Amino acid sequence: MSASASSIPGRAPGRAATLPPAAAGADYQLSVPQDARRALARGWLWLGLAALIGSGIFSVLLVVSRTPYVNQWLPAANFFHISLVLHVDLSVLVWFVALAGLLWSLHGTRRAAGMGWLALWVTGAGTLAMALAPFLDPGEPIMANYIPVLESPLFLAGLVVFGAGAALLTLRGMLAAPRIGLDYDGRGALDFGLSSAAVATAVALLCFAWSWAVLPTALAGKAYYEILFWGGGHALQFTWTLLMLVSWLWLASACGARVLVSPRVTVLLFLLALAGVFVTPYAYLAYDVASVEHRNLLTWAMRLGGGPAIVPVGLAVVFGVLLLRGLAPALRPLRAALLSSVLLFAAGGIIGVFINGSNVRIPAHYHGCIVGVTLALMGAVYRILPALGYQAPQGRLATWQPWLYGIGQLMHIIGLVWSGGYGVQRKVAGADQVLRSTAEVAGMGLMGLGGLIAIIGGLLFVVVVIRAIRAPLAPAAQA
């Protein structure tokens, strides 16, 4: 696939003349192979879509579980928190891992292709077991940070199988990583970013195993799972951030923007983020996993390693895209996904600076950041679809979907920040929230309305992608 802007699906003839001067900017493109690796990439795409559909179903069940009389038909009395566990795990953990598999399948070589397929099937089997657990073996919901769980044999077995599949995927991603020289261009910089994300995931999996091996056997319940997932969960944030930055740069160049950050500087920023990942194993060597020092060092490393790389890349891609004029209709969904992603991630980051205490400002922070990553990956899917042999998402629905999802989530987190200012606690629902004033009720009402709009926007993404898949391109148009 050509790296030039003129070869991008949907670019109208003569549009290049409307672009800003290119001399000072860089062009970031990922080459998409036209061989059997596309089939593996399609498999990861379908797993990601299935995760989003499942997450949407559980979001509906969240509402049903709080509806009088109707909730009596659900298989467990505490189905609200059970649904919340699955909603979070499917929409974050499974979706992100599936999209990592999609990107690593396309950017890697043909090496260890069998391992890639094995990883897909094992990960899919683990996902299915987790999704069925609420109906077959609910267990007690544990709202641990990063990976909430159900304390049931079926769910925990599914999570272990899913982790084994993710480990195979990561190993294959590193084995099949393309060789990268020292003379970086935009494509080489993105390859380096994707390879760095695979290394970060390997560190995260190592930390999960390390925590499991050294955790005191006397711990149980939430305390156990909180410590079990804390170190690896922090390392995974570097993976998601690197995937988001790669997607930002790729989407900006796909729109025709010239990004005012050179590939060499981009690689240095990726290296900075990767250096932060390796603070995680040091935290295990230096402090006990249950200590406050261990937790604080991991939090410090995440802030120091991830933040400096995000700001310059975010500013560069937004500046480049906003200078574009006369963008072809087929490229507008990419621009919408990029800009809404940067907006949400920035909002989440700013909120994080003002967190004080344990209230709903904390979920406002991570909802903004997580949705920023999700929107970037949605845009990457829109960009990849034509290269996989499908129609490029087009029309108003495809353009408005990222904005609808993003605006809904922005309303959601603004409502949480508003309510957090009044001390409304996190991870509670109903009467347990103790909403005492009209302002608190209004804040949580805004949160709920925004969440509903975001759910609609998320489901529309699935609709747009499935519509594009059902209308495949002719082979000659799949460049």
C-alpha positions in Angstrom: 0.0 0.0 0.0 1.4 3.3 -0.9 2.3 5.8 1.8 1.3 8.8 -0.1 -1.8 10.8 0.7 -3.1 10.4 -2.9 -3.4 6.6 -2.4 -5.7 6.9 0.6 -9.2 5.5 0.0 -11.6 8.3 -0.4 -9.2 11.1 -1.2 -10.7 13.1 -4.0 -8.5 14.0 -7.0 -6.7 17.3 -6.7 -7.2 17.5 -2.9 -3.5 17.6 -2.3 -3.4 21.2 -3.4 -5.5 22.2 -0.4 -3.1 20.7 2.2 -0.7 22.8 4.3 2.9 22.9 3.3 4.5 19.5 3.6 8.1 20.4 3.9 8.1 20.8 7.7 5.9 17.7 8.4 6.2 13.9 8.5 4.0 11.3 6.9 3.1 8.3 9.2 1.7 5.3 7.4 1.3 1.6 8.2 1.6 -0.8 5.3 -1.2 -3.3 5.3 -0.2 -6.7 3.8 -2.3 -8.2 1.0 -1.7 -11.9 2.1 -3.0 -14.4 4.6 -2.3 -12.1 7.5 -5.4 -10.3 6.6 -7.5 -13.3 7.6 -6.0 -13.3 11.0 -6.6 -9.6 11.3 -10.2 -10.1 10.4 -10.5 -12.7 13.2 -9.2 -10.2 15.8 -11.6 -7.6 14.4 -14.6 -9.9 14.9 -13.5 -10.7 18.5 -13.3 -7.0 19.2 -16.8 -6.4 17.7 -18.2 -9.4 19.7 -16.7 -7.8 22.8 -18.4 -4.5 22.1 -21.7 -6.2 21.4 -21.5 -8.2 24.6 -20.6 -5.0 26.5 -23.6 -3.3 25.1 -25.9 -6.2 26.2 -24.5 -6.0 29.7 -25.0 -2.3 29.7 -28.7 -2.9 29.0 -28.7 -5.5 31.8 -27.3 -2.9 34.1 -30.5 -0.8 33.5 -32.7 -3.9 33.8 -31.1 -5.0 37.1 -32.2 -1.6 38.6 -35.8 -1.9 37.3 -38.4 -3.0 39.8 -40.2 -6.3 39.1 -38.2 -7.0 35.9 -35.0 -7.5 37.9 -36.7 -10.5 39.6 -36.2 -12.5 36.4 -32.4 -12.1 36.5 -30.3 -15.1 37.7 -28.7 -13.4 40.7 -29.9 -10.8 43.2 -26.7 -8.7 42.8 -26.9 -8.6 39.0 -26.1 -4.9 38.8 -22.5 -5.4 39.9 -22.3 -8.7 38.0 -23.3 -6.9 34.8 -20.9 -4.1 35.6 -18.0 -6.5 35.9 -18.7 -8.0 32.4 -19.4 -4.6 30.9 -16.0 -3.3 32.0 -14.0 -6.4 31.1 -15.5 -6.7 27.6 -15.4 -3.0 26.7 -11.9 -2.5 28.0 -9.8 -5.6 28.5 -11.1 -7.8 25.6 -11.7 -5.0 23.2 -8.2 -3.5 23.7 -6.5 -6.9 23.5 -8.4 -7.8 20.3 -7.5 -4.5 18.6 -3.9 -5.0 19.7 -4.1 -8.4 18.0 -5.5 -6.7 14.9 -2.7 -4.2 14.7 0.1 -6.7 15.5 -1.2 -9.1 12.9 -1.0 -6.5 10.2 2.3 -4.9 11.2 4.2 -8.1 11.8 5.8 -10.6 9.4 4.4 -14.0 8.5 6.5 -15.7 11.2 4.7 -17.9 13.7 1.3 -17.5 12.0 0.0 -20.7 13.6 0.7 -19.2 17.0 -1.3 -16.1 16.0 -4.3 -18.3 15.2 -3.9 -20.3 18.4 -3.8 -17.1 20.3 -7.1 -15.9 18.7 -9.0 -19.2 19.5 -7.7 -19.4 23.0 -8.5 -15.8 23.7 -11.9 -16.2 22.2 -12.6 -19.3 24.3 -11.7 -17.4 27.5 -13.9 -14.5 26.5 -16.8 -16.8 25.9 -16.4 -18.4 29.3 -16.3 -15.1 31.1 -19.4 -13.9 29.2 -21.4 -17.0 30.1 -20.4 -17.0 33.8 -23.1 -14.5 34.9 -25.8 -16.8 33.7 -24.3 -20.2 34.5 -22.1 -19.5 37.6 -22.4 -15.9 38.7 -20.3 -15.8 41.9 -19.6 -12.7 44.0 -18.6 -9.6 42.0 -15.3 -8.0 43.1 -14.9 -4.5 41.8 -11.1 -4.5 41.7 -9.2 -1.8 39.8 -8.2 -2.6 36.2 -9.8 -6.1 36.0 -13.0 -6.6 38.1 -13.9 -10.2 38.5 -16.6 -12.7 39.5 -15.5 -15.1 42.2 -16.8 -18.1 40.3 -14.8 -21.1 38.9 -16.2 -20.5 35.4 -15.3 -16.8 35.2 -11.9 -17.2 36.8 -11.1 -20.1 34.5 -12.1 -18.0 31.5 -9.9 -15.2 32.7 -6.9 -17.5 33.0 -7.6 -18.9 29.5 -8.0 -15.4 28.2 -4.6 -14.5 29.8 -3.0 -17.5 28.2 -4.3 -16.4 24.8 -3.0 -12.8 25.4 0.4 -14.3 26.3 0.5 -16.2 23.1 -0.6 -13.1 21.1 2.1 -11.0 22.8 4.8 -13.6 22.2 3.8 -13.9 18.5 3.7 -10.1 18.3 7.3 -9.9 19.4 8.5 -12.9 17.3 6.9 -11.5 14.1 7.9 -7.9 14.7 9.5 -6.3 11.6 13.2 -5.3 11.7 13.6 -1.6 12.4 16.7 0.3 11.4 18.2 3.5 12.9 17.1 5.6 9.9 13.5 6.1 10.9 10.7 7.3 8.6 7.1 7.6 9.6 6.3 4.0 8.9 9.4 2.8 10.9 8.3 5.0 13.9 4.8 3.4 13.9 6.4 0.0 13.7 8.5 0.8 16.7 5.5 2.0 18.6 3.6 -1.2 18.0 6.6 -3.3 18.9 7.0 -1.2 22.1 3.3 -1.9 22.9 4.0 -5.7 22.7 7.0 -5.3 25.1 4.8 -3.4 27.5 2.2 -6.1 27.4 4.8 -8.8 28.1 5.9 -6.8 31.2 2.3 -6.5 32.3 1.8 -10.3 32.0 5.0 -10.9 33.9 3.8 -8.6 36.7 0.4 -10.4 36.9 2.3 -13.7 37.3 4.7 -12.2 39.8 1.9 -10.8 42.0 0.1 -14.2 41.9 3.3 -16.0 43.0 4.2 -13.7 46.0 0.7 -12.6 47.3 0.1 -13.6 50.9 -2.3 -16.6 51.0 -4.2 -15.0 53.9 -5.6 -12.3 51.6 -9.0 -12.8 50.1 -11.8 -10.9 48.3 -11.2 -7.4 47.0 -7.8 -6.9 48.8 -6.4 -10.0 47.0 -7.6 -9.0 43.5 -6.7 -5.3 44.0 -3.1 -6.2 44.7 -3.0 -9.0 42.1 -4.0 -6.7 39.2 -2.3 -3.5 40.4 1.2 -3.9 38.9 0.2 -5.5 35.7 -2.7 -3.1 35.3 -0.4 -0.2 35.5 1.9 -1.7 32.9 -1.0 -2.3 30.5 -1.8 1.4 30.6 1.4 1.9 28.7 0.3 -0.6 26.1 -3.0 1.2 25.5 -1.3 4.6 25.4 1.2 3.4 22.8 -1.6 1.9 20.6 -3.5 5.2 20.9 -0.5 7.3 19.9 0.2 5.1 16.9 -3.5 5.4 15.9 -3.4 9.2 16.3 -0.4 9.6 14.0 -1.7 7.1 11.4 -5.2 8.7 11.3 -3.7 12.2 11.0 -1.6 11.2 8.0 -4.4 9.2 6.5 -6.4 12.4 6.4 -3.6 14.1 4.6 -2.1 16.1 7.5 1.6 16.6 7.8 2.5 16.0 11.4 5.0 18.5 12.9 6.8 15.9 15.0 9.7 14.1 13.2 9.9 10.3 13.2 13.1 10.4 15.3 11.4 12.5 17.9 8.4 10.2 17.9 10.7 7.2 18.5 12.3 9.0 21.4 8.8 9.7 22.9 7.9 6.0 22.5 11.2 5.1 24.2 10.3 7.4 27.1 7.0 5.6 27.6 8.7 2.2 27.3 11.2 3.3 29.9 8.4 3.9 32.3 7.2 0.4 31.8 10.4 -1.0 33.2 9.9 0.8 36.4 7.2 -1.8 37.1 9.6 -4.8 37.6 11.8 -2.6 39.7 8.9 -1.9 42.0 8.5 -5.6 42.6 12.2 -6.0 43.4 12.3 -2.9 45.7 9.1 -3.2 47.7 6.6 -5.8 48.9 3.6 -6.0 46.5 1.2 -5.1 49.4 3.1 -2.0 50.5 2.1 1.6 50.0 5.6 2.3 48.5 5.0 -0.3 45.8 1.6 1.2 44.8 3.0 4.8 44.8 6.0 4.0 42.7 3.9 2.4 40.0 1.5 5.4 40.0 4.5 7.8 39.7 6.0 5.8 36.8 2.8 5.8 34.9 2.4 9.5 35.2 6.0 10.3 34.3 6.4 7.8 31.5 3.1 8.2 29.7 2.3 11.9 30.0 5.3 13.6 28.3 4.8 11.5 25.1 1.1 12.2 24.8 1.1 16.0 24.9 3.4 16.8 21.9 1.9 14.0 19.7 -1.6 15.2 20.6 -0.9 18.8 19.8 0.9 17.9 16.6 -1.9 15.7 15.2 -4.7 18.2 16.1 -2.7 21.1 14.6 -2.1 19.2 11.4 -5.7 18.0 11.0 -7.3 21.4 11.8 -5.3 23.0 9.0 -6.9 20.7 6.4 -9.5 22.1 4.1 -11.9 20.4 1.7 -11.5 16.9 3.3 -13.1 14.2 1.2 -16.3 12.7 2.7 -14.7 9.2 3.1 -12.0 10.7 5.4 -14.3 12.6 7.7 -15.0 9.6 10.0 -11.2 9.3 10.5 -10.9 13.0 11.4 -13.9 12.8 13.8 -12.5 9.7 15.6 -9.1 11.4 15.9 -10.3 14.8 17.3 -12.9 13.2 19.6 -10.2 10.8 20.9 -7.8 13.6 21.7 -10.6 15.7 23.3 -11.7 12.8 25.7 -8.1 11.8 26.6 -7.2 15.4 27.4 -10.3 15.8 29.5 -9.5 12.6 31.4 -5.9 13.7 31.9 -6.9 17.2 33.2 -9.4 15.6 35.6 -6.7 13.3 37.0 -4.7 16.3 38.2 -7.5 17.5 40.4 -8.3 14.1 42.0 -8.5 14.4 45.8 -9.9 11.5 47.9 -11.9 8.5 46.8 -15.0 9.9 45.0 -16.5 9.7 41.5 -13.8 12.0 40.1 -11.6 8.9 39.9 -13.9 7.1 37.4 -14.3 10.4 35.6 -10.5 10.4 35.0 -10.1 6.9 33.8 -13.4 7.0 31.8 -12.0 10.0 29.8 -8.6 8.3 29.2 -10.1 4.9 28.4 -12.6 6.3 26.0 -9.9 8.4 24.4 -8.1 5.1 23.6 -11.3 3.5 22.4 -12.1 6.3 20.0 -8.5 6.1 18.6 -8.9 2.4 18.0 -12.4 2.9 16.4 -10.7 5.3 14.0 -8.0 2.7 13.3 -10.7 0.2 12.5 -12.3 2.6 10.1 -8.9 3.2 8.4 -8.2 -0.6 8.2 -11.5 -1.8 6.8 -10.8 -1.0 3.1 -7.4 -2.8 3.4 -9.1 -5.9 4.7 -11.3 -6.0 1.6 -14.3 -4.2 3.0 -16.1 -0.9 2.2 -14.7 2.2 3.8 -17.3 3.6 6.3 -19.0 6.5 4.7 -22.0 8.8 5.2 -23.2 11.0 8.1 -23.7 8.0 10.4 -20.0 7.1 10.2 -18.9 10.7 10.7 -21.3 11.4 13.6 -20.7 8.1 15.4 -17.4 9.2 17.0 -18.8 12.6 18.0 -21.9 11.0 19.5 -19.9 8.5 21.5 -17.4 11.2 22.5 -19.9 13.9 23.5 -21.9 11.3 25.5 -18.8 10.2 27.4 -17.8 13.9 27.9 -21.2 14.6 29.5 -20.8 11.4 31.6 -17.4 12.5 33.0 -18.5 16.1 33.6 -21.4 14.8 35.6 -19.0 12.6 37.6 -16.7 15.5 38.2 -19.6 17.7 39.3 -20.9 15.1 41.7 -17.3 14.3 43.0 -17.1 17.9 44.1 -19.9 17.1 46.5 -18.2 14.0 47.8 -20.3 11.4 46.0 -18.5 8.1 46.4 -17.4 5.7 43.7 -18.5 2.1 43.1 -21.9 2.6 44.7 -25.4 2.8 43.2 -28.9 3.6 44.1 -29.6 4.7 47.7 -26.0 4.0 48.7 -24.9 7.1 46.7 -26.6 9.3 49.4 -27.4 12.2 47.1 -28.4 14.9 49.5 -28.8 18.0 47.3 -30.4 19.1 44.0 -26.9 19.8 42.6 -25.7 16.2 43.4 -28.8 14.7 41.8 -28.3 17.0 38.7 -24.7 15.9 38.4 -25.5 12.2 38.5 -28.4 12.8 36.2 -26.1 14.4 33.6 -23.8 11.4 34.1 -26.6 9.0 33.4 -27.8 10.9 30.3 -24.3 11.1 28.9 -23.8 7.4 29.6 -27.0 6.6 27.6 -25.8 8.7 24.7 -22.4 7.0 24.8 -24.0 3.6 24.8 -25.9 4.5 21.6 -22.7 5.9 20.1 -20.8 2.7 20.9 -23.6 0.5 19.4 -23.6 2.7 16.3 -19.9 1.9 15.8 -20.8 -1.8 15.5 -23.6 -0.9 13.1 -21.3 1.2 10.9 -18.6 -1.5 10.8 -21.0 -4.4 10.1 -22.6 -2.3 7.3 -19.1 -1.8 5.8 -18.2 -5.5 6.1 -21.4 -6.5 4.3 -20.5 -4.4 1.3 -17.0 -5.6 0.3 -14.8 -3.7 -2.2 -13.8 -5.0 -5.5 -10.2 -6.6 -5.3 -8.8 -3.7 -7.4 -10.0 -1.2 -4.9 -8.4 -2.8 -1.9 -5.1 -0.9 -2.1 
